[in-house]
Amino acid sequence: MANENAADPKGRQPEALATFAASARNDARKPDDVGLTATPETAPLKTSSDKKAEATTKVLREGVLKRDQGADEAVDALPDRTRDN
Protein backbone atom coordinates (compact mmCIF):
# COMPACT_ATOMS: atom_id res chain seq x y z
CA MET A 1 0.00 0.00 0.00
CA ALA A 2 1.47 3.34 -1.08
CA ASN A 3 1.80 6.13 1.45
CA GLU A 4 -0.13 9.25 0.42
CA ASN A 5 2.54 11.39 2.12
CA ALA A 6 5.29 9.94 -0.06
CA ALA A 7 6.98 12.15 -2.62
CA ASP A 8 6.96 11.26 -6.31
CA PRO A 9 9.30 8.25 -6.48
CA LYS A 10 10.46 8.85 -10.06
CA GLY A 11 14.25 9.04 -10.14
CA ARG A 12 14.60 9.04 -6.35
CA GLN A 13 16.42 6.62 -4.08
CA PRO A 14 14.33 4.50 -1.74
CA GLU A 15 14.15 5.62 1.87
CA ALA A 16 16.45 3.41 3.95
CA LEU A 17 13.90 2.70 6.70
CA ALA A 18 11.34 1.60 4.12
CA THR A 19 13.91 -0.69 2.49
CA PHE A 20 14.78 -2.26 5.85
CA ALA A 21 11.09 -2.77 6.63
CA ALA A 22 10.47 -4.41 3.26
CA SER A 23 13.42 -6.74 3.88
CA ALA A 24 12.14 -7.63 7.34
CA ARG A 25 8.76 -8.59 5.87
CA ASN A 26 10.52 -10.71 3.24
CA ASP A 27 12.45 -13.17 5.44
CA ALA A 28 15.43 -10.77 5.82
CA ARG A 29 15.97 -10.54 2.06
CA LYS A 30 15.53 -7.43 -0.02
CA PRO A 31 12.45 -7.92 -2.22
CA ASP A 32 13.15 -8.05 -5.95
CA ASP A 33 10.98 -4.99 -6.55
CA VAL A 34 13.11 -2.85 -4.20
CA GLY A 35 16.02 -1.59 -6.25
CA LEU A 36 18.05 1.57 -6.64
CA THR A 37 15.04 3.75 -7.38
CA ALA A 38 12.08 4.31 -5.09
CA THR A 39 8.66 2.76 -5.49
CA PRO A 40 5.52 4.44 -4.14
CA GLU A 41 5.98 2.38 -0.95
CA THR A 42 9.66 3.33 -0.46
CA ALA A 43 9.64 6.93 -1.69
CA PRO A 44 10.83 9.59 0.75
CA LEU A 45 8.02 11.15 2.77
CA LYS A 46 7.09 14.74 1.98
CA THR A 47 8.44 16.89 4.78
CA SER A 48 9.17 20.59 5.11
CA SER A 49 12.89 21.25 5.39
CA ASP A 50 12.10 23.98 7.92
CA LYS A 51 10.21 21.53 10.16
CA LYS A 52 13.05 19.01 9.95
CA ALA A 53 15.60 21.71 10.78
CA GLU A 54 13.50 22.91 13.72
CA ALA A 55 13.15 19.39 15.12
CA THR A 56 16.86 18.74 14.66
CA THR A 57 17.77 21.96 16.44
CA LYS A 58 15.51 21.10 19.37
CA VAL A 59 16.93 17.58 19.67
CA LEU A 60 20.50 18.89 19.65
CA ARG A 61 19.68 21.65 22.15
CA GLU A 62 18.15 19.13 24.55
CA GLY A 63 21.31 17.03 24.29
CA VAL A 64 23.54 19.97 25.10
CA LEU A 65 21.41 21.83 27.65
CA LYS A 66 19.99 18.71 29.36
CA ARG A 67 16.54 20.29 29.66
CA ASP A 68 13.30 20.17 27.70
CA GLN A 69 13.38 22.19 24.48
CA GLY A 70 10.25 20.67 22.87
CA ALA A 71 12.11 18.05 20.84
CA ASP A 72 9.56 15.28 21.42
CA GLU A 73 6.71 17.44 20.15
CA ALA A 74 8.73 18.66 17.14
CA VAL A 75 9.73 15.11 16.18
CA ASP A 76 6.17 13.83 16.65
CA ALA A 77 4.94 16.51 14.24
CA LEU A 78 7.09 15.04 11.43
CA PRO A 79 5.72 12.26 9.21
CA ASP A 80 6.89 8.84 10.34
CA ARG A 81 6.52 5.76 8.17
CA THR A 82 6.79 3.42 11.18
CA ARG A 83 4.21 5.25 13.28
CA ASP A 84 1.68 5.98 10.52
CA ASN A 85 1.40 2.47 9.10
PDB file of N, CA, C and O in Angstrom:
ATOM      1  N   MET A   1       0.846  -1.165   0.000  1.00  0.00           N
ATOM      2  CA  MET A   1       0.000   0.000   0.000  1.00  0.00           C
ATOM      3  C   MET A   1       0.895   1.233   0.000  1.00  0.00           C
ATOM      4  O   MET A   1       1.776   1.370   0.848  1.00  0.00           O
ATOM      5  N   ALA A   2       0.662   2.126  -0.955  1.00  0.00           N
ATOM      6  CA  ALA A   2       1.467   3.338  -1.081  1.00  0.00           C
ATOM      7  C   ALA A   2       1.067   4.349  -0.014  1.00  0.00           C
ATOM      8  O   ALA A   2      -0.094   4.429   0.386  1.00  0.00           O
ATOM      9  N   ASN A   3       2.044   5.111   0.433  1.00  0.00           N
ATOM     10  CA  ASN A   3       1.802   6.127   1.446  1.00  0.00           C
ATOM     11  C   ASN A   3       1.448   7.433   0.747  1.00  0.00           C
ATOM     12  O   ASN A   3       2.218   7.914  -0.085  1.00  0.00           O
ATOM     13  N   GLU A   4       0.299   8.014   1.072  1.00  0.00           N
ATOM     14  CA  GLU A   4      -0.128   9.252   0.418  1.00  0.00           C
ATOM     15  C   GLU A   4       0.773  10.434   0.741  1.00  0.00           C
ATOM     16  O   GLU A   4       0.718  11.450   0.048  1.00  0.00           O
ATOM     17  N   ASN A   5       1.603  10.327   1.775  1.00  0.00           N
ATOM     18  CA  ASN A   5       2.541  11.387   2.122  1.00  0.00           C
ATOM     19  C   ASN A   5       3.878  11.235   1.406  1.00  0.00           C
ATOM     20  O   ASN A   5       4.766  12.072   1.568  1.00  0.00           O
ATOM     21  N   ALA A   6       4.026  10.180   0.622  1.00  0.00           N
ATOM     22  CA  ALA A   6       5.294   9.942  -0.062  1.00  0.00           C
ATOM     23  C   ALA A   6       5.439  10.898  -1.236  1.00  0.00           C
ATOM     24  O   ALA A   6       4.464  11.253  -1.898  1.00  0.00           O
ATOM     25  N   ALA A   7       6.670  11.301  -1.476  1.00  0.00           N
ATOM     26  CA  ALA A   7       6.981  12.150  -2.615  1.00  0.00           C
ATOM     27  C   ALA A   7       6.929  11.312  -3.887  1.00  0.00           C
ATOM     28  O   ALA A   7       6.896  10.083  -3.822  1.00  0.00           O
ATOM     29  N   ASP A   8       6.923  11.968  -5.034  1.00  0.00           N
ATOM     30  CA  ASP A   8       6.958  11.264  -6.306  1.00  0.00           C
ATOM     31  C   ASP A   8       8.234  10.427  -6.361  1.00  0.00           C
ATOM     32  O   ASP A   8       9.329  10.974  -6.232  1.00  0.00           O
ATOM     33  N   PRO A   9       8.115   9.106  -6.551  1.00  0.00           N
ATOM     34  CA  PRO A   9       9.296   8.254  -6.484  1.00  0.00           C
ATOM     35  C   PRO A   9      10.189   8.301  -7.721  1.00  0.00           C
ATOM     36  O   PRO A   9      11.313   7.798  -7.685  1.00  0.00           O
ATOM     37  N   LYS A  10       9.714   8.891  -8.809  1.00  0.00           N
ATOM     38  CA  LYS A  10      10.461   8.852 -10.065  1.00  0.00           C
ATOM     39  C   LYS A  10      11.870   9.437  -9.906  1.00  0.00           C
ATOM     40  O   LYS A  10      12.039  10.602  -9.547  1.00  0.00           O
ATOM     41  N   GLY A  11      12.872   8.600 -10.181  1.00  0.00           N
ATOM     42  CA  GLY A  11      14.255   9.038 -10.140  1.00  0.00           C
ATOM     43  C   GLY A  11      14.835   9.230  -8.752  1.00  0.00           C
ATOM     44  O   GLY A  11      15.948   9.742  -8.624  1.00  0.00           O
ATOM     45  N   ARG A  12      14.127   8.842  -7.721  1.00  0.00           N
ATOM     46  CA  ARG A  12      14.604   9.035  -6.348  1.00  0.00           C
ATOM     47  C   ARG A  12      15.095   7.722  -5.782  1.00  0.00           C
ATOM     48  O   ARG A  12      14.697   6.649  -6.235  1.00  0.00           O
ATOM     49  N   GLN A  13      15.964   7.813  -4.787  1.00  0.00           N
ATOM     50  CA  GLN A  13      16.418   6.623  -4.084  1.00  0.00           C
ATOM     51  C   GLN A  13      15.368   6.218  -3.069  1.00  0.00           C
ATOM     52  O   GLN A  13      14.645   7.068  -2.550  1.00  0.00           O
ATOM     53  N   PRO A  14      15.274   4.921  -2.778  1.00  0.00           N
ATOM     54  CA  PRO A  14      14.325   4.498  -1.741  1.00  0.00           C
ATOM     55  C   PRO A  14      14.788   4.960  -0.364  1.00  0.00           C
ATOM     56  O   PRO A  14      15.985   5.063  -0.098  1.00  0.00           O
ATOM     57  N   GLU A  15      13.827   5.234   0.499  1.00  0.00           N
ATOM     58  CA  GLU A  15      14.147   5.616   1.871  1.00  0.00           C
ATOM     59  C   GLU A  15      14.681   4.382   2.598  1.00  0.00           C
ATOM     60  O   GLU A  15      14.099   3.301   2.501  1.00  0.00           O
ATOM     61  N   ALA A  16      15.777   4.541   3.318  1.00  0.00           N
ATOM     62  CA  ALA A  16      16.448   3.407   3.953  1.00  0.00           C
ATOM     63  C   ALA A  16      15.523   2.649   4.901  1.00  0.00           C
ATOM     64  O   ALA A  16      15.490   1.419   4.876  1.00  0.00           O
ATOM     65  N   LEU A  17      14.773   3.367   5.735  1.00  0.00           N
ATOM     66  CA  LEU A  17      13.901   2.698   6.698  1.00  0.00           C
ATOM     67  C   LEU A  17      12.851   1.854   5.982  1.00  0.00           C
ATOM     68  O   LEU A  17      12.524   0.756   6.431  1.00  0.00           O
ATOM     69  N   ALA A  18      12.327   2.361   4.875  1.00  0.00           N
ATOM     70  CA  ALA A  18      11.337   1.600   4.119  1.00  0.00           C
ATOM     71  C   ALA A  18      11.961   0.361   3.499  1.00  0.00           C
ATOM     72  O   ALA A  18      11.316  -0.684   3.420  1.00  0.00           O
ATOM     73  N   THR A  19      13.207   0.465   3.059  1.00  0.00           N
ATOM     74  CA  THR A  19      13.906  -0.686   2.491  1.00  0.00           C
ATOM     75  C   THR A  19      14.146  -1.745   3.557  1.00  0.00           C
ATOM     76  O   THR A  19      13.948  -2.933   3.307  1.00  0.00           O
ATOM     77  N   PHE A  20      14.573  -1.320   4.749  1.00  0.00           N
ATOM     78  CA  PHE A  20      14.782  -2.264   5.845  1.00  0.00           C
ATOM     79  C   PHE A  20      13.469  -2.948   6.228  1.00  0.00           C
ATOM     80  O   PHE A  20      13.450  -4.154   6.477  1.00  0.00           O
ATOM     81  N   ALA A  21      12.394  -2.201   6.276  1.00  0.00           N
ATOM     82  CA  ALA A  21      11.089  -2.767   6.633  1.00  0.00           C
ATOM     83  C   ALA A  21      10.649  -3.795   5.593  1.00  0.00           C
ATOM     84  O   ALA A  21      10.142  -4.860   5.945  1.00  0.00           O
ATOM     85  N   ALA A  22      10.842  -3.477   4.314  1.00  0.00           N
ATOM     86  CA  ALA A  22      10.473  -4.413   3.256  1.00  0.00           C
ATOM     87  C   ALA A  22      11.293  -5.694   3.374  1.00  0.00           C
ATOM     88  O   ALA A  22      10.767  -6.787   3.167  1.00  0.00           O
ATOM     89  N   SER A  23      12.568  -5.566   3.702  1.00  0.00           N
ATOM     90  CA  SER A  23      13.423  -6.742   3.883  1.00  0.00           C
ATOM     91  C   SER A  23      12.962  -7.577   5.071  1.00  0.00           C
ATOM     92  O   SER A  23      12.938  -8.806   4.999  1.00  0.00           O
ATOM     93  N   ALA A  24      12.600  -6.918   6.152  1.00  0.00           N
ATOM     94  CA  ALA A  24      12.138  -7.632   7.342  1.00  0.00           C
ATOM     95  C   ALA A  24      10.866  -8.427   7.058  1.00  0.00           C
ATOM     96  O   ALA A  24      10.676  -9.520   7.592  1.00  0.00           O
ATOM     97  N   ARG A  25      10.009  -7.878   6.225  1.00  0.00           N
ATOM     98  CA  ARG A  25       8.765  -8.585   5.875  1.00  0.00           C
ATOM     99  C   ARG A  25       9.006  -9.688   4.853  1.00  0.00           C
ATOM    100  O   ARG A  25       8.103 -10.475   4.571  1.00  0.00           O
ATOM    101  N   ASN A  26      10.209  -9.756   4.296  1.00  0.00           N
ATOM    102  CA  ASN A  26      10.525 -10.713   3.236  1.00  0.00           C
ATOM    103  C   ASN A  26      11.618 -11.680   3.693  1.00  0.00           C
ATOM    104  O   ASN A  26      12.566 -11.939   2.951  1.00  0.00           O
ATOM    105  N   ASP A  27      11.494 -12.205   4.891  1.00  0.00           N
ATOM    106  CA  ASP A  27      12.454 -13.168   5.440  1.00  0.00           C
ATOM    107  C   ASP A  27      13.886 -12.669   5.379  1.00  0.00           C
ATOM    108  O   ASP A  27      14.791 -13.421   5.019  1.00  0.00           O
ATOM    109  N   ALA A  28      14.102 -11.400   5.731  1.00  0.00           N
ATOM    110  CA  ALA A  28      15.425 -10.773   5.820  1.00  0.00           C
ATOM    111  C   ALA A  28      16.140 -10.685   4.473  1.00  0.00           C
ATOM    112  O   ALA A  28      17.366 -10.588   4.421  1.00  0.00           O
ATOM    113  N   ARG A  29      15.376 -10.719   3.392  1.00  0.00           N
ATOM    114  CA  ARG A  29      15.967 -10.535   2.057  1.00  0.00           C
ATOM    115  C   ARG A  29      15.294  -9.355   1.377  1.00  0.00           C
ATOM    116  O   ARG A  29      14.082  -9.165   1.480  1.00  0.00           O
ATOM    117  N   LYS A  30      16.092  -8.578   0.691  1.00  0.00           N
ATOM    118  CA  LYS A  30      15.533  -7.432  -0.020  1.00  0.00           C
ATOM    119  C   LYS A  30      14.615  -7.939  -1.121  1.00  0.00           C
ATOM    120  O   LYS A  30      15.040  -8.753  -1.940  1.00  0.00           O
ATOM    121  N   PRO A  31      13.364  -7.478  -1.163  1.00  0.00           N
ATOM    122  CA  PRO A  31      12.454  -7.919  -2.221  1.00  0.00           C
ATOM    123  C   PRO A  31      12.986  -7.520  -3.598  1.00  0.00           C
ATOM    124  O   PRO A  31      13.663  -6.502  -3.742  1.00  0.00           O
ATOM    125  N   ASP A  32      12.676  -8.322  -4.593  1.00  0.00           N
ATOM    126  CA  ASP A  32      13.146  -8.051  -5.954  1.00  0.00           C
ATOM    127  C   ASP A  32      12.677  -6.706  -6.480  1.00  0.00           C
ATOM    128  O   ASP A  32      13.368  -6.077  -7.281  1.00  0.00           O
ATOM    129  N   ASP A  33      11.497  -6.256  -6.033  1.00  0.00           N
ATOM    130  CA  ASP A  33      10.976  -4.986  -6.550  1.00  0.00           C
ATOM    131  C   ASP A  33      11.585  -3.758  -5.867  1.00  0.00           C
ATOM    132  O   ASP A  33      11.289  -2.629  -6.258  1.00  0.00           O
ATOM    133  N   VAL A  34      12.422  -3.961  -4.863  1.00  0.00           N
ATOM    134  CA  VAL A  34      13.105  -2.851  -4.204  1.00  0.00           C
ATOM    135  C   VAL A  34      14.510  -2.774  -4.793  1.00  0.00           C
ATOM    136  O   VAL A  34      15.358  -3.628  -4.535  1.00  0.00           O
ATOM    137  N   GLY A  35      14.733  -1.739  -5.584  1.00  0.00           N
ATOM    138  CA  GLY A  35      16.021  -1.589  -6.248  1.00  0.00           C
ATOM    139  C   GLY A  35      16.690  -0.282  -5.882  1.00  0.00           C
ATOM    140  O   GLY A  35      16.631   0.167  -4.737  1.00  0.00           O
ATOM    141  N   LEU A  36      17.328   0.322  -6.870  1.00  0.00           N
ATOM    142  CA  LEU A  36      18.049   1.567  -6.639  1.00  0.00           C
ATOM    143  C   LEU A  36      17.167   2.796  -6.773  1.00  0.00           C
ATOM    144  O   LEU A  36      17.576   3.896  -6.400  1.00  0.00           O
ATOM    145  N   THR A  37      15.966   2.623  -7.301  1.00  0.00           N
ATOM    146  CA  THR A  37      15.037   3.747  -7.384  1.00  0.00           C
ATOM    147  C   THR A  37      13.803   3.427  -6.544  1.00  0.00           C
ATOM    148  O   THR A  37      13.418   2.267  -6.394  1.00  0.00           O
ATOM    149  N   ALA A  38      13.206   4.456  -6.012  1.00  0.00           N
ATOM    150  CA  ALA A  38      12.083   4.309  -5.092  1.00  0.00           C
ATOM    151  C   ALA A  38      10.823   3.840  -5.804  1.00  0.00           C
ATOM    152  O   ALA A  38      10.602   4.129  -6.980  1.00  0.00           O
ATOM    153  N   THR A  39      10.014   3.118  -5.066  1.00  0.00           N
ATOM    154  CA  THR A  39       8.662   2.755  -5.489  1.00  0.00           C
ATOM    155  C   THR A  39       7.719   3.642  -4.677  1.00  0.00           C
ATOM    156  O   THR A  39       8.174   4.336  -3.769  1.00  0.00           O
ATOM    157  N   PRO A  40       6.426   3.639  -4.977  1.00  0.00           N
ATOM    158  CA  PRO A  40       5.519   4.436  -4.138  1.00  0.00           C
ATOM    159  C   PRO A  40       5.587   4.064  -2.655  1.00  0.00           C
ATOM    160  O   PRO A  40       5.353   4.918  -1.800  1.00  0.00           O
ATOM    161  N   GLU A  41       5.901   2.813  -2.340  1.00  0.00           N
ATOM    162  CA  GLU A  41       5.982   2.377  -0.947  1.00  0.00           C
ATOM    163  C   GLU A  41       7.281   2.791  -0.272  1.00  0.00           C
ATOM    164  O   GLU A  41       7.324   2.909   0.953  1.00  0.00           O
ATOM    165  N   THR A  42       8.354   3.017  -1.051  1.00  0.00           N
ATOM    166  CA  THR A  42       9.657   3.331  -0.460  1.00  0.00           C
ATOM    167  C   THR A  42      10.119   4.758  -0.741  1.00  0.00           C
ATOM    168  O   THR A  42      11.236   5.133  -0.385  1.00  0.00           O
ATOM    169  N   ALA A  43       9.267   5.548  -1.375  1.00  0.00           N
ATOM    170  CA  ALA A  43       9.637   6.932  -1.693  1.00  0.00           C
ATOM    171  C   ALA A  43       9.801   7.749  -0.413  1.00  0.00           C
ATOM    172  O   ALA A  43       9.122   7.484   0.579  1.00  0.00           O
ATOM    173  N   PRO A  44      10.685   8.726  -0.425  1.00  0.00           N
ATOM    174  CA  PRO A  44      10.831   9.595   0.747  1.00  0.00           C
ATOM    175  C   PRO A  44       9.496  10.270   1.072  1.00  0.00           C
ATOM    176  O   PRO A  44       8.716  10.593   0.176  1.00  0.00           O
ATOM    177  N   LEU A  45       9.250  10.474   2.348  1.00  0.00           N
ATOM    178  CA  LEU A  45       8.019  11.151   2.774  1.00  0.00           C
ATOM    179  C   LEU A  45       8.163  12.656   2.579  1.00  0.00           C
ATOM    180  O   LEU A  45       9.229  13.226   2.810  1.00  0.00           O
ATOM    181  N   LYS A  46       7.082  13.286   2.153  1.00  0.00           N
ATOM    182  CA  LYS A  46       7.089  14.740   1.983  1.00  0.00           C
ATOM    183  C   LYS A  46       7.208  15.391   3.357  1.00  0.00           C
ATOM    184  O   LYS A  46       6.402  15.133   4.251  1.00  0.00           O
ATOM    185  N   THR A  47       8.206  16.223   3.509  1.00  0.00           N
ATOM    186  CA  THR A  47       8.438  16.894   4.781  1.00  0.00           C
ATOM    187  C   THR A  47       9.060  18.254   4.516  1.00  0.00           C
ATOM    188  O   THR A  47       9.952  18.378   3.676  1.00  0.00           O
ATOM    189  N   SER A  48       8.605  19.253   5.214  1.00  0.00           N
ATOM    190  CA  SER A  48       9.173  20.587   5.113  1.00  0.00           C
ATOM    191  C   SER A  48      10.589  20.594   5.666  1.00  0.00           C
ATOM    192  O   SER A  48      10.832  20.110   6.771  1.00  0.00           O
ATOM    193  N   SER A  49      11.511  21.134   4.908  1.00  0.00           N
ATOM    194  CA  SER A  49      12.893  21.251   5.388  1.00  0.00           C
ATOM    195  C   SER A  49      12.961  22.097   6.649  1.00  0.00           C
ATOM    196  O   SER A  49      13.764  21.824   7.540  1.00  0.00           O
ATOM    197  N   ASP A  50      12.121  23.125   6.728  1.00  0.00           N
ATOM    198  CA  ASP A  50      12.097  23.980   7.918  1.00  0.00           C
ATOM    199  C   ASP A  50      11.669  23.197   9.157  1.00  0.00           C
ATOM    200  O   ASP A  50      12.240  23.380  10.232  1.00  0.00           O
ATOM    201  N   LYS A  51      10.663  22.321   9.017  1.00  0.00           N
ATOM    202  CA  LYS A  51      10.212  21.527  10.157  1.00  0.00           C
ATOM    203  C   LYS A  51      11.284  20.528  10.585  1.00  0.00           C
ATOM    204  O   LYS A  51      11.483  20.293  11.776  1.00  0.00           O
ATOM    205  N   LYS A  52      11.971  19.943   9.604  1.00  0.00           N
ATOM    206  CA  LYS A  52      13.046  19.011   9.947  1.00  0.00           C
ATOM    207  C   LYS A  52      14.183  19.745  10.651  1.00  0.00           C
ATOM    208  O   LYS A  52      14.740  19.242  11.626  1.00  0.00           O
ATOM    209  N   ALA A  53      14.525  20.926  10.159  1.00  0.00           N
ATOM    210  CA  ALA A  53      15.597  21.711  10.777  1.00  0.00           C
ATOM    211  C   ALA A  53      15.218  22.126  12.198  1.00  0.00           C
ATOM    212  O   ALA A  53      16.051  22.090  13.104  1.00  0.00           O
ATOM    213  N   GLU A  54      13.964  22.518  12.387  1.00  0.00           N
ATOM    214  CA  GLU A  54      13.501  22.915  13.721  1.00  0.00           C
ATOM    215  C   GLU A  54      13.572  21.739  14.695  1.00  0.00           C
ATOM    216  O   GLU A  54      14.040  21.891  15.823  1.00  0.00           O
ATOM    217  N   ALA A  55      13.108  20.570  14.256  1.00  0.00           N
ATOM    218  CA  ALA A  55      13.150  19.391  15.118  1.00  0.00           C
ATOM    219  C   ALA A  55      14.591  19.014  15.442  1.00  0.00           C
ATOM    220  O   ALA A  55      14.908  18.684  16.584  1.00  0.00           O
ATOM    221  N   THR A  56      15.452  19.064  14.449  1.00  0.00           N
ATOM    222  CA  THR A  56      16.861  18.736  14.658  1.00  0.00           C
ATOM    223  C   THR A  56      17.501  19.681  15.662  1.00  0.00           C
ATOM    224  O   THR A  56      18.239  19.248  16.547  1.00  0.00           O
ATOM    225  N   THR A  57      17.221  20.962  15.523  1.00  0.00           N
ATOM    226  CA  THR A  57      17.771  21.960  16.441  1.00  0.00           C
ATOM    227  C   THR A  57      17.322  21.687  17.870  1.00  0.00           C
ATOM    228  O   THR A  57      18.116  21.770  18.807  1.00  0.00           O
ATOM    229  N   LYS A  58      16.042  21.362  18.028  1.00  0.00           N
ATOM    230  CA  LYS A  58      15.514  21.103  19.373  1.00  0.00           C
ATOM    231  C   LYS A  58      16.122  19.848  19.985  1.00  0.00           C
ATOM    232  O   LYS A  58      16.418  19.818  21.180  1.00  0.00           O
ATOM    233  N   VAL A  59      16.310  18.812  19.171  1.00  0.00           N
ATOM    234  CA  VAL A  59      16.931  17.579  19.670  1.00  0.00           C
ATOM    235  C   VAL A  59      18.362  17.861  20.126  1.00  0.00           C
ATOM    236  O   VAL A  59      18.773  17.436  21.206  1.00  0.00           O
ATOM    237  N   LEU A  60      19.109  18.578  19.297  1.00  0.00           N
ATOM    238  CA  LEU A  60      20.500  18.894  19.648  1.00  0.00           C
ATOM    239  C   LEU A  60      20.587  19.787  20.880  1.00  0.00           C
ATOM    240  O   LEU A  60      21.453  19.592  21.732  1.00  0.00           O
ATOM    241  N   ARG A  61      19.687  20.771  20.974  1.00  0.00           N
ATOM    242  CA  ARG A  61      19.682  21.652  22.152  1.00  0.00           C
ATOM    243  C   ARG A  61      19.418  20.867  23.432  1.00  0.00           C
ATOM    244  O   ARG A  61      20.065  21.090  24.456  1.00  0.00           O
ATOM    245  N   GLU A  62      18.446  19.933  23.360  1.00  0.00           N
ATOM    246  CA  GLU A  62      18.155  19.126  24.553  1.00  0.00           C
ATOM    247  C   GLU A  62      19.373  18.316  24.961  1.00  0.00           C
ATOM    248  O   GLU A  62      19.643  18.155  26.151  1.00  0.00           O
ATOM    249  N   GLY A  63      20.114  17.802  23.978  1.00  0.00           N
ATOM    250  CA  GLY A  63      21.308  17.026  24.293  1.00  0.00           C
ATOM    251  C   GLY A  63      22.381  17.856  24.962  1.00  0.00           C
ATOM    252  O   GLY A  63      23.089  17.372  25.845  1.00  0.00           O
ATOM    253  N   VAL A  64      22.504  19.095  24.549  1.00  0.00           N
ATOM    254  CA  VAL A  64      23.538  19.971  25.104  1.00  0.00           C
ATOM    255  C   VAL A  64      23.103  20.583  26.430  1.00  0.00           C
ATOM    256  O   VAL A  64      23.863  20.586  27.398  1.00  0.00           O
ATOM    257  N   LEU A  65      21.879  21.102  26.472  1.00  0.00           N
ATOM    258  CA  LEU A  65      21.414  21.828  27.651  1.00  0.00           C
ATOM    259  C   LEU A  65      20.856  20.924  28.755  1.00  0.00           C
ATOM    260  O   LEU A  65      20.719  21.345  29.903  1.00  0.00           O
ATOM    261  N   LYS A  66      20.536  19.680  28.394  1.00  0.00           N
ATOM    262  CA  LYS A  66      19.989  18.712  29.364  1.00  0.00           C
ATOM    263  C   LYS A  66      18.684  19.181  29.997  1.00  0.00           C
ATOM    264  O   LYS A  66      18.406  18.899  31.162  1.00  0.00           O
ATOM    265  N   ARG A  67      17.879  19.910  29.200  1.00  0.00           N
ATOM    266  CA  ARG A  67      16.540  20.295  29.662  1.00  0.00           C
ATOM    267  C   ARG A  67      15.592  20.334  28.463  1.00  0.00           C
ATOM    268  O   ARG A  67      16.026  20.432  27.315  1.00  0.00           O
ATOM    269  N   ASP A  68      14.311  20.257  28.745  1.00  0.00           N
ATOM    270  CA  ASP A  68      13.296  20.168  27.699  1.00  0.00           C
ATOM    271  C   ASP A  68      13.322  21.398  26.793  1.00  0.00           C
ATOM    272  O   ASP A  68      13.256  22.539  27.251  1.00  0.00           O
ATOM    273  N   GLN A  69      13.419  21.124  25.488  1.00  0.00           N
ATOM    274  CA  GLN A  69      13.378  22.185  24.485  1.00  0.00           C
ATOM    275  C   GLN A  69      12.252  21.946  23.477  1.00  0.00           C
ATOM    276  O   GLN A  69      12.178  22.629  22.456  1.00  0.00           O
ATOM    277  N   GLY A  70      11.372  20.977  23.763  1.00  0.00           N
ATOM    278  CA  GLY A  70      10.252  20.675  22.872  1.00  0.00           C
ATOM    279  C   GLY A  70      10.603  19.730  21.735  1.00  0.00           C
ATOM    280  O   GLY A  70       9.911  19.695  20.717  1.00  0.00           O
ATOM    281  N   ALA A  71      11.672  18.966  21.902  1.00  0.00           N
ATOM    282  CA  ALA A  71      12.108  18.051  20.840  1.00  0.00           C
ATOM    283  C   ALA A  71      11.082  16.960  20.573  1.00  0.00           C
ATOM    284  O   ALA A  71      10.800  16.655  19.414  1.00  0.00           O
ATOM    285  N   ASP A  72      10.518  16.365  21.617  1.00  0.00           N
ATOM    286  CA  ASP A  72       9.556  15.284  21.419  1.00  0.00           C
ATOM    287  C   ASP A  72       8.371  15.741  20.580  1.00  0.00           C
ATOM    288  O   ASP A  72       7.940  15.034  19.670  1.00  0.00           O
ATOM    289  N   GLU A  73       7.853  16.908  20.883  1.00  0.00           N
ATOM    290  CA  GLU A  73       6.706  17.435  20.145  1.00  0.00           C
ATOM    291  C   GLU A  73       7.091  17.746  18.697  1.00  0.00           C
ATOM    292  O   GLU A  73       6.319  17.473  17.778  1.00  0.00           O
ATOM    293  N   ALA A  74       8.279  18.316  18.492  1.00  0.00           N
ATOM    294  CA  ALA A  74       8.727  18.656  17.144  1.00  0.00           C
ATOM    295  C   ALA A  74       8.936  17.398  16.303  1.00  0.00           C
ATOM    296  O   ALA A  74       8.577  17.369  15.126  1.00  0.00           O
ATOM    297  N   VAL A  75       9.511  16.369  16.899  1.00  0.00           N
ATOM    298  CA  VAL A  75       9.729  15.114  16.177  1.00  0.00           C
ATOM    299  C   VAL A  75       8.396  14.433  15.887  1.00  0.00           C
ATOM    300  O   VAL A  75       8.196  13.904  14.793  1.00  0.00           O
ATOM    301  N   ASP A  76       7.487  14.440  16.851  1.00  0.00           N
ATOM    302  CA  ASP A  76       6.174  13.827  16.654  1.00  0.00           C
ATOM    303  C   ASP A  76       5.375  14.514  15.553  1.00  0.00           C
ATOM    304  O   ASP A  76       4.501  13.892  14.948  1.00  0.00           O
ATOM    305  N   ALA A  77       5.657  15.774  15.287  1.00  0.00           N
ATOM    306  CA  ALA A  77       4.939  16.511  14.241  1.00  0.00           C
ATOM    307  C   ALA A  77       5.414  16.128  12.835  1.00  0.00           C
ATOM    308  O   ALA A  77       4.742  16.439  11.852  1.00  0.00           O
ATOM    309  N   LEU A  78       6.562  15.457  12.734  1.00  0.00           N
ATOM    310  CA  LEU A  78       7.086  15.039  11.432  1.00  0.00           C
ATOM    311  C   LEU A  78       6.425  13.741  10.989  1.00  0.00           C
ATOM    312  O   LEU A  78       6.053  12.922  11.830  1.00  0.00           O
ATOM    313  N   PRO A  79       6.271  13.538   9.674  1.00  0.00           N
ATOM    314  CA  PRO A  79       5.715  12.261   9.212  1.00  0.00           C
ATOM    315  C   PRO A  79       6.669  11.119   9.570  1.00  0.00           C
ATOM    316  O   PRO A  79       7.890  11.274   9.527  1.00  0.00           O
ATOM    317  N   ASP A  80       6.100   9.994   9.917  1.00  0.00           N
ATOM    318  CA  ASP A  80       6.895   8.841  10.340  1.00  0.00           C
ATOM    319  C   ASP A  80       6.284   7.581   9.736  1.00  0.00           C
ATOM    320  O   ASP A  80       5.163   7.201  10.073  1.00  0.00           O
ATOM    321  N   ARG A  81       7.018   6.949   8.854  1.00  0.00           N
ATOM    322  CA  ARG A  81       6.518   5.760   8.174  1.00  0.00           C
ATOM    323  C   ARG A  81       6.215   4.630   9.162  1.00  0.00           C
ATOM    324  O   ARG A  81       5.275   3.865   8.945  1.00  0.00           O
ATOM    325  N   THR A  82       6.988   4.512  10.235  1.00  0.00           N
ATOM    326  CA  THR A  82       6.789   3.419  11.180  1.00  0.00           C
ATOM    327  C   THR A  82       5.602   3.671  12.095  1.00  0.00           C
ATOM    328  O   THR A  82       4.952   2.726  12.541  1.00  0.00           O
ATOM    329  N   ARG A  83       5.316   4.919  12.374  1.00  0.00           N
ATOM    330  CA  ARG A  83       4.212   5.255  13.276  1.00  0.00           C
ATOM    331  C   ARG A  83       2.887   5.300  12.525  1.00  0.00           C
ATOM    332  O   ARG A  83       1.851   4.931  13.077  1.00  0.00           O
ATOM    333  N   ASP A  84       2.912   5.752  11.264  1.00  0.00           N
ATOM    334  CA  ASP A  84       1.678   5.976  10.523  1.00  0.00           C
ATOM    335  C   ASP A  84       1.098   4.717   9.886  1.00  0.00           C
ATOM    336  O   ASP A  84      -0.072   4.706   9.501  1.00  0.00           O
ATOM    337  N   ASN A  85       1.891   3.662   9.769  1.00  0.00           N
ATOM    338  CA  ASN A  85       1.397   2.466   9.096  1.00  0.00           C
ATOM    339  C   ASN A  85       1.152   1.340  10.055  1.00  0.00           C
ATOM    340  O   ASN A  85       0.732   0.259   9.644  1.00  0.00           O
TER     341      ASN A  85
END
